[in-house]
Amino acid sequence: MPYPVDQLAALAKANVGLMLKLAEVARKGGEESLEVGNRAAGRFSEEARASIARATDKPSDAGAVSTAGPRALFEDMATVREHMIAGTRSAFQEWQQAWQDVASAPTAPALDAFAAMVGPWFGQKSPGDGEKQGGSRP
């Protein structure tokens, strides 16, 4: 049965874990985005070189680049975005589960007794007060 300090420590640990997982998701997403950008730049430069090599004397032939490169770039970026969303969702689900575990953990019996003693001072009823008052009324 944890004491409040244990609960606060568990919540702090959950928060730090969330921060680290989100940082890892951002790092991996950044790396994947750079790889996608490098591949797209390589494809574009290869297409441009091939287009220039095929060009005849007409200037209009030299600039023709296919739409497959940009389409592949957008598809790859969508995949990176989906991976990042899935990682973020997973991190938040783990964080929420950690908070639920802390919130649902029973407190130490001494704390329950102390809360019952000082509760009336703060306008809270003791566990047995409602029954006593209900039975004494006509």
C-alpha positions in Angstrom: 0.0 0.0 0.0 1.8 3.1 -1.2 2.1 6.4 0.7 1.5 9.7 -1.1 5.2 10.2 -1.7 5.3 6.8 -3.5 2.4 7.8 -5.6 4.0 11.2 -6.5 7.2 9.3 -7.4 5.3 6.9 -9.6 3.5 9.8 -11.3 6.8 11.6 -11.8 8.3 8.4 -13.3 5.4 8.1 -15.6 5.8 11.7 -16.8 9.5 11.3 -17.4 8.8 8.0 -19.3 6.3 9.8 -21.5 8.8 12.6 -22.2 11.5 10.1 -23.1 9.2 8.1 -25.4 7.9 11.3 -27.1 11.5 12.4 -27.6 12.4 9.0 -29.1 9.4 9.2 -31.5 10.5 12.7 -32.6 14.1 11.5 -33.1 13.0 8.5 -35.1 10.6 10.6 -37.1 13.3 13.1 -37.9 15.7 10.4 -39.0 13.1 8.8 -41.2 12.2 12.2 -42.7 15.8 12.9 -43.5 16.2 9.5 -45.2 13.0 10.1 -47.2 14.3 13.5 -48.2 17.7 12.1 -49.2 16.0 9.4 -51.3 13.8 11.9 -53.0 16.7 14.2 -53.8 18.6 11.3 -55.3 15.6 10.3 -57.4 15.1 13.8 -58.6 18.7 14.3 -59.5 18.8 11.0 -61.4 15.7 12.0 -63.3 17.0 15.4 -64.1 20.3 13.9 -65.3 18.5 11.4 -67.5 16.2 14.1 -68.8 19.1 16.4 -69.7 20.9 13.5 -71.4 17.8 12.7 -73.5 17.2 16.3 -74.4 17.7 17.3 -78.0 18.5 20.7 -79.2 15.1 22.0 -78.1 15.2 23.7 -74.7 11.7 22.6 -73.8 12.8 18.9 -73.7 15.3 19.4 -70.9 13.0 20.2 -68.0 10.6 17.2 -68.2 10.5 15.3 -64.9 8.0 12.6 -64.1 5.4 12.9 -61.3 6.4 9.6 -59.9 9.2 11.2 -57.7 6.9 13.7 -55.9 4.2 11.0 -55.5 6.7 8.6 -53.9 8.0 11.4 -51.6 4.5 12.2 -50.4 3.7 8.5 -49.8 7.0 8.0 -47.9 6.2 11.1 -45.8 2.7 9.8 -45.0 4.3 6.5 -43.8 6.7 8.4 -41.6 3.7 10.5 -40.2 1.7 7.3 -39.5 4.7 5.8 -37.6 5.0 8.9 -35.5 1.3 9.0 -34.8 1.4 5.3 -33.7 4.4 5.9 -31.5 2.8 8.9 -29.9 -0.5 7.1 -29.3 1.4 4.1 -27.7 3.4 6.4 -25.4 0.2 8.2 -24.3 -1.6 4.9 -23.7 1.3 3.7 -21.5 1.3 7.0 -19.6 -2.5 6.9 -19.0 -2.2 3.3 -17.8 0.5 4.3 -15.3 -1.6 7.1 -14.0 -4.6 4.8 -13.7 -2.5 2.3 -11.8 -1.4 5.0 -9.3 -5.0 6.4 -9.0 -6.5 2.9 -8.3 -3.9 1.8 -5.9 -5.1 1.6 -2.3 -3.6 3.9 0.2 -2.0 2.8 3.5 -4.4 2.1 6.3 -2.8 4.7 8.5 -3.5 7.4 5.9 -7.2 6.3 5.7 -7.5 6.6 9.5 -5.8 10.0 9.4 -8.1 11.2 6.7 -11.1 10.0 8.7 -9.9 12.0 11.7 -9.2 15.3 9.9 -11.9 15.0 7.2 -14.6 16.7 9.3 -12.3 19.7 9.8 -12.4 20.2 6.0 -16.1 19.6 5.7 -15.9 16.0 4.7 -18.0 13.4 6.5 -16.5 10.5 8.3 -17.5 7.1 6.9 -19.9 6.3 9.7 -21.4 9.8 10.1 -24.1 9.4 7.4 -25.4 6.3 9.0 -25.6 7.8 12.5 -27.3 11.0 11.3 -29.8 9.1 9.1 -30.8 6.8 11.9 -31.4 9.6 14.5 -33.8 11.6 12.4 -37.5 11.0 12.8 
